[in-house]
Amino acid sequence: MKKLENKTAIITGAASGMGKAIAQLFAQEGANVVLADLHQNEVDAVVKNIVEAGGHAIGLECNVSHENEIKNLIDKALSEYHTLDVLVNNAGTLDNFEPVDQVSNEQWKRVIGVNVDGPFFACRLAVPIMLKQGSGSIINIASIGGLFGARAGTAYTVSKHALIGLTKNIGFMYALNGIRCNAIAPGGVNTNIGKDLKPNSFGYQRCTIGGTSMPRMGEAIEIANTALFLASSDASLINGAVITADAGWTAY
């Protein structure tokens, strides 16, 4: 039997990179997947790929920093598949390595909106559904930037620390209700998240001094495999945990 047979999973940021790999792998393992990203045409391309491979998927345009769009996403998942078993809060955005004295209000609100508000809105809506079902798995894609202070700028670092705090709190609060909540903290992964990056010279110089100690970049499928483990019953005892996936970079 497939690991996610007859389960319904929502994956945000699913049009590319880690989210796309997670959606495709979950579908291969039998899940009905609901994909969300900023542009409908990009989501549709991934849905088409999944359906052509024999999977079940729908896709929605969704800005996760807008609560009403998250509600629409979850309502659509329930309307189409009637359950919500797995929530993967993968959508995320980088900052430009700005130190605190150079972070604009606009940048702060943008990064916190996507990286913290989005998962918060999604979890707040998903948990009552999972409580009613008596089961559910929430997976937050955090970062080693949420464990240390020298991997990104102020806004991103704060956002990922907050996401890890949200993970641990949810994991503890609902541990007796059949709901597990865990985070994955990737190191460097080959995705397009940094394609529009305009690095702050001071912040970037400070945050890259340890870059040569990174053993290697990760691949999206490696994060997807970790997410599959956490989503499945194989991880039944794993709750409130942060799994570091960085090839040993932070062991240095």
N, C-alpha and C positions, 0 to 999 in steps of 0.2 A: 504493500500500500504506500502511496506517496505521502510525504511528510505533512502536507497541508491540504489533503483531500477534503473538498467541500467546505473549506474555510474561506472567509472573505477578508481581504487585506487591502487597506488604503496605504498608498505610498505617495508622499509629496516629493516634489522635485524629481519627478520620475521620467522626464523627457531626455535625460542624458546622464552620463557618469554613473555614480553609485546607485542613484535611484532607479535608473533604467535597468541596470544589472540586477538589482533586487527584484524589480517587477517581473523581469523575464524569468528569473530563477524560481520565484514563488509560483508563477504560472506553470512552469514545468513540473513543479511539485504538487500540482492539483488545486491551487488556490484560485478563486475568483479575484482578480486584482482590479482595483480602482486607482487609476493614475491621475495625478494632479501636477500641473506646472503652469508657468506664466503664459504660454502660447499654445492655443488649441491645435494648430497645425503640427507642432512638434510632438505633442502628446498623441495625436492621432496616428502619427507615423510609428510610434512604439506600440500602440494598441494593434495596429494592422499587422505588425511583425509577430506579436503574440498570438493573435487569432489565426494567422496563416500557419503558425506552428502547432495549432490544435488547442490553444489555451483559451481562457475566458477572461475578457478585459473590457473595460470602458475607460474613457478618459475625459477629464474636465479641465478647462482653464480655471486657474485658481491662484490668487495672490494670498498667501497664507497669513499675511499681516492684517488682512481684513476679516473680521470675525464672521460677517455675513457670508463670505465666500467659503469659509471653512464649514459653516452650517449647511450650506447648499451641497457641498461635497459629501458630507456624511449622510444627509438626507437622500442624496442620489444613490449612495452605496446601499442604504437600507431598502430603498424602493426597488432597486435592481436585484439585490441578492439576499435581503431580509435579515442578515446578521452582520456584525462587525467583530471579527475575531482577532485581527492583528492591525495595529496602527504603527506605521513607520514614519516618524517625523524626520525626513531626510532633507527637505528644502533648507538651504542655508546660503549665506552670502558672506564674503570676506569684507574686511575694511581695507584701507590702504596703508596699514602699519603706522597709523598716526599715534603718537604719544598723547597723553591726556591733555596737555596744554594746546594741542592743535586739532582736537576733535570738534567738529562743528555740530550744532544741534541737529542739523539735517542728517549728517552721517550717523550720529548716535541713534536717532529715531529709526533710521532705515535698517541698521544692523540689528538693533534690539527688536524691531518689529518682525523681521523675518525669523531670526534665530531664537527668540524667546517668546514673543507674543503668539506667533504661529503655533508652536508646540503646545503652549498653554491653552489656547482656544480649542485646539483639537483634542487635547486630553480632557478638558473640562466637559466637552460634549460626548466623548467616547466612553468615559468611565461609567456614567449611568447606564449606558447600553450594556456594557460588559458586566456590571453589577446585576442587572436583570437576568442576563444569561448565566451568570455564575462562573464566567471564565473570560480570559482575554490576555493578550500580550501586547505591550507597548514597547517600541524600540525607538530610542532617540539617538540620532547620529550626532554625536558631540565632536570632540577633537582633543588631541593632546594639549591644545591651547586652552582647554578647560581644566587641565591639571597643573599647568605650569604658566609662568608669566612671560615667557620669552619666545613665543611662537608667532605672535601677531600683534596688532595694535590694541589699544585700550578697549575699543568697542567690541571687537570680536572676542577678545580674551574674557571680558566680563560676560558676554552673552553665553559663551560655552560653559563657563563656571556656573552660571545660572541654570543652564539646561541640565547639567549634572545634578545640581541641587534639586531641581524639579523631579528628576528621575528617582533619586533616593527617597524623596518624600512620598511620592506616589507608591513606590515599591513597598515602603513600610506601611503606609496607611491602609492599603488594600490587600495586604499579604494573606489575610484570613478570608478573603472574598473571592479567591480564584483568579485574581488579576496580578500579573507580573509586569514590572516595568524595569527595563535595563537600558544601558547606553553603550554605544560603541565609540571609542575614542581613536579615530585613525590618525596616523602621522601623515606624511606626504603621500598623496594618491594621484595617479595620472587621470585627471579629469579636466574639464574646461572651466572650473570655478574661478580661476584667476585670469581669464582671457581679457577682461577689461580693467585689470589692475593698473593703478597709477601710483606706485609706491612712494610714500613719504621717505625722503632720503635718510633722515636721521633714524626714524623708526625701523626702516628696512635694514640699515647697517647694523643696528643693535640686535635685531631679531635673527639675523642670518649668520652671526659669528659661530654658532654651533652647527651649522648646516653640514659641514664636512664629516660630522660624526654619524650622520644618518646612513645606515647600511644600504638601503635601497628604497626606491619609491614602491608603493603598493599599487595593485590593480583593482579596478572596481569589483571584479568578480570575487576577489578575496574578501572584501567587505560584505558582499552579498552572501557569501557562504557563512560568514559569522552571523549575519542577520537571520538566515534560515535556521541556524542552530537555536538562536534565541526565540524565534517564533514557534518552534516545534516543541513537542513534548520531551524531546531529548534534553531540554534545558529546564525541566520541571522544578529543579531545586535552585535555579539561578534567578535571583530577584534583588532589585536595588543595586545591581552590580554595574561596574564600568569595565568593559573589556578593552584593553589597549591593543590596537592593531597597527604596529609601527615597525615591525621587523627588528624590534629590540632597541630602537633609537633612544627611548627614554630610560633604558637600562644603563646608558652611558653616564 
